[in-house]
C-alpha cells in the first residue's frame, strides 16, 4: 500500500499538505508528495516538476506548464503504481480526470481550497464527474459548499496543526499587557494589495497603532512602496520567517489582520491566520460578508468591516469592553468544533487506507 499526495505548487505555499502527511504517518501508510517546484524552494524534493524561471504571468506559457505538469503526474503515477491518491485543486482534478475516473475510481480523495476553473460551464461537468467517483471530497472551508454540487457530502480539512489546536484547548493563555500603540499583525503570504492598502490608508500615520507585515508575497513590495510614498512611520515590513518563530511573532501582537478583498473567492475561504488567531487567542479584523465574518460575529472574535473606513473607532469600541477570559472561552468553543471536524477527516482517511 502506497499513496501519493499531489499538489499544484511548492510545499511552503501549500501548508495543508502537512495535514495529509501527518494522518498518513499515524496510519503507517507510506506516501510520496508530487509537486510543482515553481520557485526552487523544493529543489531537494524527490518527485518534483520544475518550470525553472518561466514567466507564469504569461497565460500561454502557464497553460503549457500546466499540461506538462499533468503529463509528469500521470507518468509518475503509472511508474510507481500508487494504490491511493490525494489530489489537490480543481485544475489538477480536471486535467487528471480520465486517469482518476477510469483507473482510480473510489481510490482517490479530492481536496478543494479555491474557487477556480470548475465554475466554468464547460469544465463544471468534468469536475462534477471527478467528485462523483472520488472516495470522499474534502474542502477547507464551509463557505465552499454553496459553490459545489449539493448532491455530495463534504468533509472539512482545517489549515491548522490539530496537535497545536488540541493543546490550545487545554492550556490557559496569558494576555499580552495592554499598550499603545496597538500592534496589528499581517503574517504569512502577503497578497491582495487592494485590500491591505485600505487598512494601511486607514491607520497609517496613526500613533495609536503599529502595523506589521511579516512574510513575503506578491503584494509585499507594492505595499512597502506605497507606505514609503505616504511617509508612514508606524508600518513595518519584514520578509521570510521561520515556521518555528511564528508563535513568538504572533504572541507580541494585539490583533491579526485578515481583511481580504470583497469578492466571491475570498468571501468563501478560511485563512491560515484565522486559525493562528484562535490558537493564540488574538482578535481579528475580517471582511464583512465573508464566512470568516459569520464566525467572528457568532463568537465575538473581533472586528468586521466592509472597507476599513472607521476601523479605528471599531477597534477602540471592541477593546473598551474586552473581557479576555471570556474571549479565550469563545475561541476554544470554535476550536473544539474545528478539532472534531478534523477527527472526522482522520476517520475517513483511515477507512480510505484500509479499503
C-alpha positions in Angstrom: 0.0 0.0 0.0 1.4 3.4 -1.0 -0.3 6.8 -1.5 0.6 9.9 -3.4 -0.3 13.5 -2.4 -0.4 15.7 -5.4 -0.2 19.5 -5.1 -0.1 22.4 -7.6 2.9 24.3 -6.2 5.6 24.4 -3.6 5.1 22.8 -0.2 5.6 26.1 1.7 2.6 27.6 -0.3 0.5 24.5 0.4 0.9 24.0 4.2 -2.3 21.9 4.2 -0.2 19.1 2.7 1.1 18.5 6.3 -2.4 17.5 7.3 -2.4 14.6 4.9 1.2 13.7 5.7 0.6 13.6 9.4 -2.6 11.5 9.1 -0.8 9.0 6.8 2.2 8.9 9.1 -0.1 8.0 12.0 -1.8 5.3 9.9 1.6 3.9 8.9 0.9 4.4 5.2 3.9 5.2 3.1 3.4 8.1 0.6 5.1 10.4 -1.9 4.4 14.1 -2.4 4.3 15.0 -6.1 4.7 18.8 -6.5 5.4 21.6 -8.9 8.6 23.4 -7.8 7.8 26.9 -9.0 10.4 28.9 -7.1 13.2 26.4 -6.4 12.4 26.0 -2.7 11.7 22.3 -3.2 14.9 21.5 -5.1 15.6 18.6 -2.7 12.1 17.0 -3.2 12.5 13.6 -4.7 9.4 13.9 -7.0 9.2 17.4 -8.5 8.3 19.1 -11.7 10.2 22.3 -12.3 9.2 25.2 -14.6 12.6 26.9 -14.0 12.4 30.6 -14.3 9.4 30.6 -16.6 7.2 33.7 -16.6 3.9 32.2 -15.3 2.2 35.5 -15.8 2.1 34.7 -19.5 -1.2 32.8 -19.9 0.0 30.6 -22.7 3.3 29.7 -21.0 1.3 28.9 -17.8 -1.1 26.7 -19.7 1.9 24.9 -21.3 3.4 24.1 -17.9 0.0 23.0 -16.5 -0.2 20.4 -19.3 3.4 19.4 -18.9 2.9 19.0 -15.1 -0.2 16.9 -15.7 1.8 14.6 -18.0 4.5 14.4 -15.4 2.0 13.4 -12.8 0.4 10.7 -14.9 3.8 9.2 -15.8 4.8 9.2 -12.2 1.6 7.6 -11.0 1.8 4.8 -13.6 5.5 4.2 -13.0 5.1 4.0 -9.2 1.7 2.2 -9.1 0.2 4.1 -6.2 -2.8 2.5 -4.5 -4.4 5.7 -3.2 -4.2 9.3 -4.4 -5.0 12.7 -2.8 -5.5 15.3 -5.5 -5.5 19.0 -4.5 -7.1 21.7 -6.6 -9.7 21.6 -9.4 -7.1 22.3 -12.1 -5.3 19.0 -11.4 -8.5 17.1 -10.8 -9.8 18.2 -14.2 -6.5 17.6 -16.0 -6.2 14.1 -14.4 -10.0 13.3 -14.8 -9.5 10.5 -17.3 -7.0 8.6 -15.2 -8.9 9.2 -12.0 -12.3 8.1 -13.2 -11.1 5.1 -15.2 -8.2 3.6 -13.1 -8.7 5.1 -9.6 -12.4 5.1 -9.1 -13.2 5.3 -5.4 -9.4 5.2 -4.7 -8.8 9.0 -4.7 -9.6 11.9 -2.5 -10.4 15.3 -3.9 -9.1 18.3 -1.9 -10.7 21.7 -2.7 -9.3 25.0 -1.4 -10.0 27.6 -4.1 -12.9 28.7 -6.2 -11.5 28.3 -9.7 -11.9 26.8 -13.2 -14.5 24.3 -12.1 -17.1 27.2 -12.0 -16.7 27.5 -15.8 -19.7 26.0 -17.6 -17.6 23.7 -19.9 -15.5 22.4 -17.0 -18.1 22.1 -14.3 -19.4 18.8 -15.7 -16.0 17.2 -15.8 -15.3 18.3 -12.2 -18.7 17.0 -11.0 -17.8 13.6 -12.5 -14.5 13.6 -10.7 -16.3 14.4 -7.5 -18.8 11.6 -8.1 -16.2 8.9 -8.5 -13.9 10.0 -5.6 -13.8 8.2 -2.3 -14.6 11.4 -0.5 -14.5 15.1 -1.0 -12.6 17.4 1.3 -13.0 21.2 1.5 -11.0 23.7 3.6 -14.0 26.0 4.4 -17.7 25.6 4.9 -18.1 28.6 2.6 -17.3 26.5 -0.4 -20.3 24.3 -0.1 -22.6 26.8 -1.9 -20.2 26.8 -4.9 -20.1 23.0 -5.3 -22.6 20.3 -6.3 -25.1 19.9 -3.5 -25.7 16.2 -4.0 -22.3 15.3 -2.4 -21.2 15.3 1.2 -18.0 17.2 2.1 -15.5 16.8 4.9 -13.6 19.8 6.2 -9.8 19.9 6.4 -8.8 22.9 8.5 -5.5 24.6 7.9 -4.0 24.1 11.3 -2.0 21.7 13.3 -4.5 19.6 15.2 -1.9 19.0 17.9 -1.4 22.7 18.4 -5.2 23.3 18.4 -5.8 20.5 20.9 -3.0 21.8 23.1 -4.5 25.3 22.9 -7.9 23.9 24.2 -6.2 22.6 27.3 -4.0 25.4 28.4 -4.5 28.8 29.9 -3.5 31.7 27.7 -1.6 34.7 29.1 -3.0 38.1 28.0 -0.5 40.4 26.4 -0.3 43.6 28.6 -2.3 46.4 27.0 -0.1 49.0 25.4 -0.2 51.9 23.0 0.3 51.6 20.1 -1.8 48.6 19.5 0.1 46.1 17.3 -1.8 44.8 14.2 -0.1 41.8 12.5 -0.4 40.6 9.0 1.6 37.3 8.8 2.2 34.7 6.2 2.0 35.1 2.4 1.4 38.8 1.8 -1.0 39.1 -1.1 -4.0 41.3 -2.1 -2.6 44.8 -2.3 -6.1 46.2 -2.9 -7.5 45.2 0.5 -4.3 45.6 2.6 -3.8 49.1 1.3 -7.2 50.1 2.7 -6.1 49.1 6.2 -2.7 50.9 5.6 -4.6 54.1 4.5 -7.0 53.9 7.4 -4.4 53.5 10.1 -1.2 54.8 8.5 0.3 57.7 10.5 -2.0 57.0 13.4 0.2 56.9 16.6 -2.3 54.6 18.3 -1.3 51.7 16.0 1.7 49.8 14.8 1.1 47.7 11.6 3.5 44.8 10.9 3.6 42.8 7.7 5.7 39.7 8.3 6.2 37.3 5.4 6.8 37.5 1.7 4.3 37.6 -1.2 3.4 39.3 -4.5 1.9 42.4 -2.7 4.6 43.0 -0.2 6.9 45.2 -2.3 3.9 47.3 -3.6 2.7 47.9 -0.1 6.1 48.8 1.1 6.5 51.3 -1.7 3.0 52.8 -1.0 3.9 53.2 2.7 7.1 54.9 1.8 5.3 57.3 -0.6 3.0 58.4 2.2 5.8 58.7 4.8 4.0 56.5 7.2 6.3 55.7 10.1 4.1 53.2 12.0 4.2 50.4 9.5 6.9 47.8 9.4 7.8 45.1 6.8 9.9 42.0 7.3 10.3 39.2 4.9 10.6 35.4 5.2 10.4 34.0 8.7 11.0 30.5 10.0 7.9 28.5 10.9 9.3 27.8 14.4 9.4 31.5 15.0 5.7 32.0 14.1 4.3 31.5 17.6 6.7 34.1 19.1 5.8 36.6 16.4 2.1 36.2 16.9 2.4 36.4 20.7 3.6 40.0 20.6 0.5 41.4 18.6 -2.8 42.7 19.7 -4.9 41.9 16.6 -4.4 39.9 13.4 -5.3 41.4 10.1 -7.4 39.1 7.8 -9.1 41.8 5.8 -9.5 40.4 2.3 -11.0 41.6 -1.0 -14.8 41.6 -1.1 -15.3 39.0 -3.8 -16.7 35.5 -4.2 -13.5 33.6 -3.8 -12.1 35.5 -0.8 -15.5 35.5 0.9 -15.6 31.7 1.0 -12.1 30.9 2.3 -10.8 30.3 5.8 -7.4 31.9 6.2 -4.4 30.3 7.9 -4.3 33.5 10.1 -7.8 32.7 11.4 -6.5 29.5 13.0 -3.4 31.3 14.3 -5.7 33.8 16.0 -7.8 31.1 17.6 -4.9 29.1 18.8 -3.0 32.1 20.2 -6.2 33.9 21.4 -5.9 37.0 19.3 -8.8 39.2 18.0 -9.0 39.6 14.2 -10.1 42.1 11.6 -12.1 40.4 8.8 -14.2 41.4 5.7 -17.9 41.9 6.1 -20.0 39.3 4.2 -17.4 36.6 4.4 -17.6 33.1 6.0 -15.0 34.4 8.5 -17.2 37.4 9.3 -20.1 35.0 10.1 -17.9 33.2 12.7 -16.4 36.4 14.1 -19.9 37.8 14.7 -21.2 34.5 16.2 -18.3 34.0 18.6 -17.4 37.6 19.2 -13.8 37.3 17.9 -13.0 40.8 16.6 -13.8 43.4 14.1 -15.9 43.1 10.9 -15.5 45.9 8.4 -16.6 46.4 4.8 -13.9 48.9 3.7 -11.7 49.7 6.8 -13.3 53.2 7.0 -13.8 54.0 10.6 -11.9 50.8 11.7 -10.0 52.9 14.3 -13.3 53.6 16.1 -14.4 49.9 15.8 -11.1 48.7 17.4 -11.4 51.2 20.3 -15.0 50.2 20.9 -14.1 46.5 20.8 -11.3 46.8 23.4 -13.4 49.1 25.6 -15.4 46.2 26.8 -12.9 43.4 26.1 -13.0 40.5 28.6 -10.0 38.4 27.8 -11.2 35.3 29.8 -14.5 35.2 28.0 -12.8 35.8 24.7 -10.5 32.8 25.3 -13.5 30.7 26.1 -15.2 31.7 22.9 -12.0 30.9 20.9 -11.9 27.5 22.5 -15.6 26.8 21.7 -14.9 27.3 18.0 -11.6 25.5 18.1 -13.4 22.4 19.6 -15.7 22.4 16.6 -12.8 22.5 14.2 -10.9 19.8 16.1 -14.0 17.4 15.9 -14.3 18.1 12.1 -10.6 17.2 11.8 -11.2 13.9 13.7 -14.0 13.1 11.2 -11.4 13.6 8.4 -9.0 11.3 10.2 -11.6 8.6 10.5 -12.4 8.9 6.8 -8.7 8.7 5.9 -8.3 5.5 8.0 -11.2 3.9 6.1 -9.7 5.1 2.8 -6.3 3.5 3.5 -8.0 0.2 4.8 -10.0 -0.3 1.6 
